[in-house]
Amino acid sequence: MEWLITRTRIFVLHVQPVSQLQEEVEHWRTLCQEQESSPSETAAVVSSSKLEADNLRESHSALQEAQWTTDSLVPNCSQCHIAFSVSRR
């Protein structure tokens, strides 16, 4: 009977470190998964930001190239084709 008690104590002493090691392994596994997903998320944000910057750059350059045409040369709006008047222009 004493043999069984001794073996049980030894078993308990070994089980505790094993469970601690399992918890540590799980912690590191979770940390690795988070680290692996971070670069892909960052790449998606960078890609989206780059597209937005390109769109803004194109819009800005189009506005800079726009020129006001004198009233005598253009009788109608170039977008809606409605004639200009005193209140519209």
C-alpha positions in Angstrom: 0.0 0.0 0.0 2.8 2.3 0.8 4.3 1.6 -2.6 1.0 2.9 -4.2 1.1 6.1 -2.1 4.7 6.7 -3.1 3.9 6.2 -6.7 0.8 8.4 -6.5 2.9 11.2 -5.0 5.5 10.9 -7.7 2.8 10.9 -10.3 1.3 14.1 -8.9 4.7 15.7 -8.8 5.1 15.0 -12.5 1.6 15.9 -13.5 1.9 19.5 -12.2 5.0 20.4 -14.3 3.4 18.8 -17.4 0.2 20.9 -17.1 2.3 24.0 -16.6 4.3 23.1 -19.7 1.1 22.6 -21.6 -0.2 26.0 -20.6 3.1 27.5 -21.7 3.0 25.8 -25.0 -0.5 27.0 -25.6 0.6 30.6 -24.7 3.4 30.5 -27.2 1.2 28.9 -29.9 -1.3 31.7 -29.5 1.4 34.3 -29.6 2.9 32.8 -32.8 -0.5 32.8 -34.4 -1.0 36.5 -33.5 2.4 37.4 -34.9 1.7 35.5 -38.1 -1.6 37.3 -38.7 -0.2 40.8 -37.9 1.9 41.2 -41.1 -1.0 40.1 -43.4 -3.3 42.6 -41.7 -0.8 45.3 -41.9 -0.2 44.6 -45.6 -4.0 44.8 -46.2 -4.1 48.2 -44.5 -1.1 49.5 -46.4 -2.5 48.3 -49.7 -5.9 50.0 -49.0 -4.1 53.2 -48.0 -2.0 53.2 -51.1 -5.1 52.9 -53.3 -6.8 55.7 -51.4 -3.7 57.9 -51.8 -3.5 57.2 -55.6 -7.2 58.1 -55.9 -6.6 61.4 -54.1 -3.6 62.1 -56.2 -5.6 61.6 -59.4 -8.4 63.8 -58.1 -6.0 66.5 -57.1 -4.1 66.5 -60.4 -7.4 66.7 -62.3 -8.4 69.8 -60.3 -5.1 71.4 -60.8 -5.3 70.9 -64.6 -8.8 72.4 -64.8 -9.1 75.8 -66.3 -11.9 78.3 -66.3 -13.2 79.1 -69.8 -14.5 82.5 -70.6 -18.2 82.9 -70.8 -18.2 84.0 -74.4 -16.5 80.7 -75.5 -18.8 78.3 -73.7 -22.6 78.9 -73.8 -23.6 75.6 -72.1 -22.4 73.5 -69.2 -20.1 70.7 -70.4 -21.6 68.2 -68.0 -25.3 68.8 -68.0 -25.5 70.8 -71.3 -27.9 73.4 -69.7 -27.4 76.9 -71.1 -25.7 79.4 -68.8 -27.7 82.3 -67.4 -27.2 85.1 -64.9 -27.8 82.7 -62.0 -26.0 79.6 -63.5 -22.3 79.6 -64.2 
